[in-house]
Amino acid sequence: MDNLIVETKMFNLSTRGTACNILNEEIDYKSKCEYDIRDMIVRDEQVEYIQFSIPFAIIPVSFFTVNESNNQLTVVVNETINTYTFPQGNYNANTFITQFSITLGANYKLSLSSFNNVFTITRTLQDFNFTILGNSSISSVMGFSTDLTGILFNTNYTLTCSRCCNFLPLPRITLRCPELANTQMVGSQTSNDVIITIPNNSKPNGQIYYQNQSNAKLLFRRHELSRFIISLTDDDGNLLNFHGVSSFFTLQFDIYRKFLPKLPSFSNIINSVNSKLLKKYFEENDEYV
C-alpha cells in the first residue's frame, strides 16, 4: 500500500441559510442542515479506501443552559398534576430562585443551601402535601432524579432535592451525520450517527474553537456522496437552538487510490489532433503526393 497516491478534498461548510438547507422547524435553530454538493465523492474503481475527518470547527455558544429540552417541572398536589414551564435562558442559582417564585407563584418558595448547593422547596399552603415527579425534564438542573414528596415541617410542607443543582453549560457538542458516521458514544442509545463530539471550552455567548490536533480520522465506508444531513445536538440527541447564530466547519476526505490519472496538457492535445488530421489528409490525398 506504500505506492498509493493520496488526494485530499476539503469542503468549508457552514449553517448559514445561503450555504445549506436548514431543516429545523424554526430556521433560527440552525442545528439540522442538509447539504447537496454534486460529485463530492464519486465512485472510482481505482480508490482503495477513503478517510474522513473534521480538522476545524467554530461553534457559537448561543444556546441556553435551560432550554426546551429541560425546562419543565411537574408537581402533583391532591392528585392534580400541574406542569410548570420555565423561560429559556442562562441561569445561576440566584436567578433561578427568583424565576421559580414567578413561575410557580406565591404558594411555593425555593431556597439553596450554601453548604452543599442543594435546593429545598417549601409549599406555604397547609392544605395538601405535594410531590415533584422525577420525570420532570428540569430534574437534572434542580438536582433530583426520582419522585420526591414533601414532609410536614413546623407549619409547612417541604422537600429537599437529592442532588446539588447544576447550572453548568452543555459540556460538549455532538455532530451527527448518518452518511458519514463510523463511531458510537458509549452509554448512548442515539449514537449510531455520531461523527464527532467537540468539548465546550467557551463561556456562554462565546465561541468554541476546535482543531483536530490529534489528526484523528474515520474510515469512510461509502463509495460516493453528494447529499447529506449534519445535526448539532446534545448527548441525548436533542437539537440545539443557536438562536440565529451560524456554525462553521471543514470536512476533509483523504482519498487513497492506486494511481491518479494525469490529464494531457492543452498543447499535447492540440498536437495530437493536428497529427491525426495531417495523417488523415495525406491518406486521403496519397495519389497526389
Steps between C-alpha positions, in 0.01 A plus 500: 500500500806729511456586134152647550443859401304724739255757369361739762168676459395770746154654524445814708138487617277707727145510632426831331175495309676578175735201540254223581137401535400546867262220602408624848134596542630837619782606269677699773591171670762440227577153634369266230628580153491322167784539251489411133846503341503338160775239454642566845626142507456291184528128444846412367634148459853629548426611858626262770346682798393845623555664838282775637569765766395839633823701534337826607173633643359818656176456696321785682395449861173680434285216634354520853573298813126469563329432170195326356647157578544561876269781613190325640416411861203275579337540842218284641270649766193307621522272192497805272794515260644838408787552259693826527714623213797723574610764249809396306823671596837482675433484874705482813358386833391848607328596176329162492363549854347828387350341189371204705279732706370667184428172322342303786347794682487616860401158636851364445839615622842377385814530711861389452737350756830687494664186640419247227319697224181298548156653444214477751142563388239623747125506440360778711140378487417248772204334326676224303841342464678505163722279285743590224536233233835353409414500131490880498736616225656756734595235758871496409516879535323518836669188638269198526431184301207329676161607633538707817218570748498774758491445873325716757753725669362744756200633311612447140570208266861491380719271294872503435648397167725195500783657299669833462359733238677520166515817292818404316492552123472211258836317527531401136337531158419186302516512122288234331484384140365155403681514167841554664470331839740225592507521879276486809473666839523257792177490702291688246207342318502767230861484390517301177516824300772678703802624307668708773448653844654842557573621857336826602803705603325838485275711719137577406479743209853407396632269228642150506819475296581139410810367326568132436841507666522120521430473126232240573331356192210266434458247223246615241300187419308622197604519137335832422348801670309805382210568736524471879358644823703628796337555840643671809354356821560424865592147615134397500445601140305819573555758226667815632350844453772740386255794484599604152879485544686287242759226545796437268693178441719323248457148363814329371515185290833326441456277195758221459513375141722265304597773260381845407450535124687798363311702245696600188596863464308724262795524262532120488130472419536752215808325364326164513195634316719668237697180446185299447359756260823510299518123485142480381565770241801321351318169498208652310728685257770238460466483121587868467809488714 
